[in-house]
């Protein structure tokens, strides 16, 4: 099911658990994914490795979410991107405008869990 990765700076380890829960809720609600199968990775990045426009940034974030292609509408993805950005800006109001929320759509044959692709899981359910 879905996988979300949030990279950010500066480190804020006391908030990571709350952010993981909030992102899981957003993926489940806005993208209509199973809450219990939503995987979230949050990683703090060192400041010296993050630039925008070639300039070092003090506060940065980037969110990527991977879902099965064709399982979400344009409106669902738009709502998710809007609400995810609102969540990031609530956490870090000074985020640079070039902060991205990306929804990657992967073919069902190209990813899965428990040793089965999403396509094989769908075929097994319909058999």
Secondary structure, 3 states (H helix, E strand, C coil): CCEEEEEEECCCHHHHHHHHHHHHHHHHHHCCCCHHHCEEEEEECCHHHCEECCEECCCEEEEEEEEECCCCCHHHHHHHHHHHHHHHHHHCCCCCCCCEEEEEEECHHHCEECCEEHHHHHHHHHC
